[in-house]
Amino acid sequence: MSDKKGVSRSQGRNNKKDGFIVQAGILAAASIICRIIGLLYRGPLTGIIGDEGNGYYSTAYNIYTIVLLVSSYSIPSAIAKVLAQKLALKEYHNAQRIFKCALVYVMVVGAAASLVLFLWAPFFVMGNSIPVLRVFAPTIFFYGILGVLRGYFQAHRTMMQTSVSQILEQILNAAVSLGAAHLLVQAAVSSEADAGTQAMYGAIGSALGTGSGVLAALLFMVAIYLTNRKMINRRITYDRTENIESYGDIFKLMMAVVTPFILSTCIYNLTTALNQTVYLNMMVSFKEMDKVAATTEIGIFSTKAVTISNIPIALASAMSSAIVPTISATYAQGSVKQTKKKIAYAIKVTMLISIPAAVGIGILARPVMMVLFPQLDSLVLASRLLIGMAATVVFYGLSTLTNAVLQGIGKVNTPVINAVLAIGIQTAVLVPLLYYTDWGVYSVMAATVLYSIVMCILNNIFMRKYLGYKQEIDRTFIRPLFCSVLMGTAAYGVYEGMEYLLEMFMASAYFINLIAFSAAAFVGILLYFVLVIKLKAVKEADLKGLPKGRAAVKLAKKMRLL
């Protein structure tokens, strides 16, 4: 009995100390807020720059993302992993040296990447996307420094600074994107430029918004770091670590850790840019499709269907950021059992949101698309693409999380190998689909879904191999899926009924859809909340791990569900 109590107290101290689910919840809430802001401004922005402008923007943005992935994007997770290990051993002096080395690294690599992107833009994209890509170039340099600062605070297992900086970044992004796009399009109209040039200037305005957001977030993080500088220096002063690592050794360590992180993240996210390039080249060269039409079509896929499907994946991304330093620390201490418990808990919490989100997006694809992107010319295509992308919410959620687990336990090369295999398989399917069928952009959708499934399977195979980890199925997948199907059926019925009734009194198709969708979403969320608790798919502890989890627990108790 005393042993059990001791274990309980120990687990309590660990939970209090780690709190990685809570930190992931904070980061996930911020990520979801950011993506909602992104969706809210993408609709008006599309109204300003059109689907053609979206096409130029997404074409340039996808290449910018790849260069960013290679140079800077993986820095927060990589730095968090290395620093977390030093902080766990209370080697504060070495941790600060790693931080300084990381800053030097990203400044050099970021400057080089920005220069390459600016000078070689014509080699990466075509036509009106070239100046848009050049506007993106300086953002890479600033993002690298921002990434190091975010990774520094994540290593301390606090996500609040990163969360606030992300929201600030997105708000500035939205404001500047809309303002700059409007002003530049009006300038193009005043100079009597053609429609293509107007769309290009609008896309440039949107790219300026991205850079402005990153710069604002960077200034915020620098201010936070300077505020904490006295405490940081005090810890270094009292650090009694005898083995102070040389800067040369630290750079070697960083290259050994950062490089696999970069390769993994780059290849894992390469599928969007690769599929875009394959699609544009094959449709223009072999199917003799107009270049503007092809760019517009892939823009609808990238900026509408993919953007919406990425919103619930924010939880998995946040969980990944939170779990890397935690897994690194527990695994380094030899606690495999605790490591597996944290993995199971993270996957369960992620699936509690990802599964109903996937079902909801699939069933209400057209209403969702009409609320956020009400351009009637592309509504049918965008809605169908979103239905297909719904499955990626679950599979990308799982593969993103398991990527982080493998990196956290030191198997940093495994996700790289898995991503290479997955991208090879999906490309081997995409090319013949484009060549031999008339599926067009639906082929890209199918390849994306296939990639997410293959990554998910491969990561789970290796996680079992290295950790002996076996995933619990019933409460993690089956019960949430059953509740989600019931939720989706009810939500669809409410939507259809509300739409039928509102058409008798209202003329505006947009507001009819908005009201009917809002009612359906409210009923669906409430029903799912009741079902997962009644069917015991979720416990009180699981609820507390979700964004606003404590408020959800209070609500459940008021409703007498707990």
N, C-alpha and C positions, 0 to 999 in steps of 0.2 A: 504493500500500500504506500509506504514512504517513498519507494522507488518511483512509483507512478506520479506521486506528487512532485518529486524532484524533477522528473522529466517534464511535467506540466509547467513547473516554474521556469525551467530552462527554455522550453519552447516559447513561453510568454516573453522572456527576456529577448530571445532571438527575434520574435515577431516585432517587439517594440523597437528593437535596434534596427532591424532591416526595414520593415514597413514598405517593402518594394511594391506591393500591390497598391498601397495607398499612393506612393509616389507615381506609379504608373497611372493610377486613376487621375491624379492631378495633371500629368502630361497628356493623358488621353482626352480629358475634358478640354484642355487648351487646344489640342490638335483638332478635335471635333468643332470647337468654336471657330478655329481658323478656317476649316474646310467649309463650314456654313457661310462664313463671311466671303470666302472665295466663290461659293456658288451664288450668293446673293448679288455679287458684283459682276459675275460672268454673264448673267442674263442681260443687264443694261449695256455691258461692254460689247456683247455680240450685236446688240441693237445699233451700236455706234460703228463698229468695224465690219460687221457682217460675217457670214460663214467663210468668205474668202479671206478676210483679215485674220480670222481665227486659224485658218489653214496656214498662213504665213507665220503667225505667232507660234503655233504648235510645232511646225517643222523646225523652226529655229530653237525653240525651247527644248525640244527633245535632244538636239545635238549639244546645246548648252548643258543639259542635265548630265549627259555622258561625260563631258569634260570635267564638270563639277564633281562627278562621282570619282573620277580618276585622281583628281587633285585634292579635293577637300571634304567631300560629303561624308566619308567614313571616319573622319577625324574624331568626332565626339565619342563614338562607341569605342574606337581604338584607344584613345587617351583615357577614357573612363576605365577601361579594363586594366591598363598598365598602372594608372594612378591608384585604383582601388586596391590593388595588391600591396602597393607601398604603404598606403594609409592604414590598411588592416594590420600591418606590422609596425605602425607608428613611425615610419621612416619619412618624416616630414621634409627633411632637407633634400633627400633624393626625389621626393615627389615634386618639389618646387623646381628642381633641376630638369625634370622631365617636362614640366609645364613650359619652361623657357625654351628648351630644345624644340618642343612641338610648335611654338610660335615661330621660331626661325625656319623650321621645315615648311610650314604652310605659307609663309611670306615668300620664300624662294620659289616653291612649286606653284603657288597661286599666281605670282607675277609671270612666270613662264607660261602657264596655261592661258592666262588672259591675253598675253601677247600672241600666242599661237592661234587662239580663237579669232582674234581681231584680224590678223594678217592673212590667215588661211581660210577665212569664211567662205570664199567661192568654191573651195574644194569640198566643203561639208554640205552646203545647201545650194539650191538653185534660185535664180531670178530674184523676185522681191523679198525672199527670205534672207538674203545676204546682209542688207543693212540692219535688219532686225537682230540677227545673230551678233553683229558687231556691237550693238548697244548692250547686249548681254555680257560681253567680254569682261569689263572691269568688275562686275559683280562677283566673279569667281575669286578674285583677290580678297575682297572684303569678307566673303563667306568663309574662307579658310580660317581667318582670325576669329570670327564669330564661332565657328565650330570648336576651336580649341577652348574657348571660354565656356561654352556649354558643356563640353566634356569634362572640364575641370570641376564644375559644380555637380555634374551627374556622378562623378567619382565619389563625391561626399554624400551621395545618396539623397540629394535634394533636387527636386525637379521644378521648384517654384520659379527660380530665376529663368530657366529655359522656357517654361510655360508662358510667363509674362512677356518675354522677348519674342516668342512666336506670335502671340496675339498682337503685340505692337507692330511686328513686321507685316502681318497680314492686313491690319487696318491701314497702315501707310501705303501698302501695295495697292489696296482697293482704291483709296482716295486718289493717289497719283495716277494710277492706270486710267481711271475714268476721266480725270481732269485733263491729263496729257493727251489721251486718245481723242477726246472731244476737240481740244484746241488744234491738234495737228491735222485732224480730218477737216475741220473748218478752214484751216489754212490751205489745204490741198484743194478744197472746193473753190475757195476764193481765187486761186491761181488757175482754175479751170482744168485741173488734172483729171486724167481718166479714172474710171472706177477702180482699176487695179492699183494705181498709185495711191488713191485715197485709202484703200484697204491696207496698203503697206505702211502708210503713215500712222494709221490707227494701231497697227501691230507694234510699231516702234514706241508709241505712247504706252502701250501695255508693258513692253519690256522695260521702259523707264520706271514704271511702277514697281516691278520686281526688284530692281536695283535700289530704289529708294527705301523699300521695306527692309532689305538686308542691312543697309547703312544705318537706319534708325535702330534696329535691333542690336547692331554692333556697339553703337554709342551707349545704349542702355546697359549692356553687359560689361563694358569697360567701366562705367560708373559704379556698378555693383561690385566689381572686383576691387576698385580703388577704395570703396567704402569698407571692405573687409581686409584691407591690406595690413592694418595694425595687428589684427588677430593672426593672420597668416605668418607675419614676421615673428610674433611672439612664440608661436608653436615651433618655428624653426630654431629660435634662440634656445629653447629648452629641450630640443631634440638631442639625445645622447647616442645616436647611431654612430657606430665606429666606422662602418664600411660606407664611406661616401663615394658614390660611383662617379667616374670621370665622364665628361661630356661625350667623349668618344664612345665609351661603352653604352651610354644612354642612346646615342644616335643609332648604334648597331641594334640595340634592343627595340627601338622604335621602328626601324626598318623591318625587323623580323616580325613585328606584330602588325604594324600599319599596312604593310604591303599586302598580306593575305586579306585583311579587312577590305582594302580598296578593291582588290581583284574580285572578291566575293560580291561586294555591293555593286560594283560596276557591271559584272556579268549578269548578276541577278536582275538588274534593272535595264540591261542592254536590250532586252526583248522589244521594248516600245520603239526605240530608235531604229533597231534593226528591221523590225516589221514595217515601219514607215518607209525606210529606204527601199526594201525589197518590193513593197507594194507600189510605190511611185514609179520605180524603174520598170517593173514588169507591166504595169497598166499602161504606161506611156509608150514603152518600146514594143511590147508584144501584143497588147490589146488595142493599141492606137487610140487610147483615151486622151482627151484634152488635158493638158497639164494643170490648168486652173481647176477643172472639174475634179481631177484626181486629188489635188491638194485640198480642195474644199471637203471632199468626202472623208479623207483621213483626218481632217481637222474636226469634223463632226464626231468621229469616233474618239479622238484624243481629248478634245476640250469639253465634250458633253458626256458620253457614256462612261469613259474612263474616270473623269473627274467625279461623277456622282458615285460610282462604285468604290472609289477610293476613300470616301468619307468614313464608313465603318472600319476600314482597314487601319484607320488612325489609332484605334485601341491596340491593335497588335504591334504597330510601330512603337507606340509609347511603352508597351509592356516589354518590348525588345530592348529599348534604351534603358529601362529600369532594371532588367534582369541580368544584363551583362556584368556590371560590377558586383551584383549580389552573388550570381553563380560563380564568378571568378574567385570571390573571397571564400565562399563555403567549400568549393571544390579544392582550392589551394590548401585549405585546412584539413582536407581528407574526409569531409563529411558528405559522402555520396548519398546517404539516405536522406539527409536534409535537402541536398541538391535536387533529388528526384521529387520530393514533396513540393518544393517551390515550382518546379516545372509543371507538375500536375495542376497545381493551383492556378498558375498563370494561364495554362491552356483552357482550363474550365471557365475562368472569368472571361477570357477572350471569346470563347464559343457562345457564352450566354448572350453576347451582343451580336456576334458575327452571323450566327445562324438565323435569328429572326430578321436581321437586316437584309440578308440575302433573299429570304423568302418575300419580305415586304417589297424590296426593290424589283424582284421578278414579277410579282403579281400586280403591283401598282406602277409599273414602268412608265406607261403613257401619262398618267396623272402627275407623277413626279417630274417628268421631263417637261410637261406643259407648264407647270408652276415655275420652274427654274429657267427653262429655255423655250419660250413660247413662239419661236419662229416656225410658222406653219409649214414652210417649204421643206424643212428637214425633220419635222416632228415624227413622222412615221419611221424613217430610217434610224433616227437617234433612239427612239423607244425600243425598236427591235434589237438594236445593238446593246442597249442596257439590259434587256431581258437575258441575252446571252452572257453578259458580263457578270450577272448576279452570282453565279457559282464561284467566281474568283474571290468574292468577299470571304468565303470560308477557306478556300485553298491558299490564297495569298496570306490570309491571317495566320494560318498554321505554319506555312513555310517561312514567313518572316520571323515568327517566334522561335521555331526550331533552328533557324540560321543563327540566331542570337545565342541559343543554348550551346550549339556546337562551338561557336567562337568563345563562349564563356568558359568552357572546359578545356580550352587550349587546342581544339581540333580545327584551327582556323583555315586549313587548306581544304577540308572536306566540303564546305559549302561552295568553294570555288569549283571543285571537280563536279559536284552535283549540278551547279548552274551551267557549266559547259555542256554536260550531257543533256540537260533539259532543253537548252537553247538549240542544240544540234537536232534533237528530235522534233521540236516544234518547227524549225526551219525546213527540215526534210518533209514535213507535212504541208507547210504554207506554200512552198514554191509550186508543187504540182496542183494544189487547189487553185492557185491564181492562174496557172497556165491552162489547165484542162477543164476548169469549170467557169461558170459565170457568176460565182458567188461574190466577186469583188471584195469590198471591205468586210463582208461577213467572214471571209477567209482569215483576215487578220484577227477578228474576234475569236474564231475557233482556235487559232494557233495560240492566242493569249491564254485561253482557258486551259488548253492542253499543257502549256508550259507550267501554269500554276499547279496543276495536278501532279505532274512529273516531279517537280521540285518538292512538293509535299511528301510524296511517297519515298523519294530518295533520302531526304533528311530524316524521316522517321526510321528508316532502315538503319542508318548509321547511328542515330541516337540510341536505338536498342542495342546495337553492337558495342558501343563504347560505355554506356551507362547501365545496360541491362534494363532499360526503361520500357515498361509496358503500359500503354495508355488505357485508362478506364474508359469504357465505351458508353455504358448506360446513362449515367447522369451527365456526362460531358457532351454526348452527341444525340443519343436516341430520344431522351425526354425533351431536351430543348427543341429538337426537330419536330416532334409530335405537337408540342405546344405552338410552335411557329406555324405549322400547317393549319391548325385550328384558328390561330390568329389571322393568318392570311386570308382564309376563307371568309371569316367574319368581316374583315376590313374591306374585301372586295364587294361583299354584299351591301355593306353600308354605303360604299362609294356609288355603286350602281343605283341604289335606292334614292340617295340624296340627289344625285344628278338628275334622275327622272322627275323628282318633285320640284327641284329648283328651275328646271326648264319651263315649268308652267308659269313662273313668276318673273324670271330674269332673262335678259337678252344676251348679256355678255358671257360668251363661252369661257373666257379666262376666269372670271369671278365664280361662275358656276363650278368649274373644276377646282378652283382654290378652296372654296367652302366645302365641297364634297370630299376632297382629299384630306383637308384638315380634320373633318369629322371621322373619316375612316382611319386616319393615323391615330387619333386620340383613342378610339375604341380598340384598335389593334394593340396599342401599347398597354393600355389598361388590362385587356384580356390576357395578354402574354404575362404580364406582371402577376396576375392572379394565378394563372395556370402553372407557371414554373414553381411557385411556392406550394400550391396545393398538391402538385404531383411530386413534390420533394426533389425537384431538379436542382434547387438552390437552397442553401442554408443561410442563416443570418450572417455568418462570417463571410460567405461569398458575396452577399449583397453589399457589405461594408467595403469590399474591395473595388466596387464600381464607382465611377464618378458620381458624386452626390449620394454615395451609398448609405450614409447615416440617415439622411432625409428619407431614403427609400425604406429603411428599416422602421423608422417612426411611422411612415404611412402604412406599412404592412401591419404594424401592431394596432393602429387605429382601425384598420379594416378587419382586424381579428384574423389575419392570415398567419401570423406568427404567435 
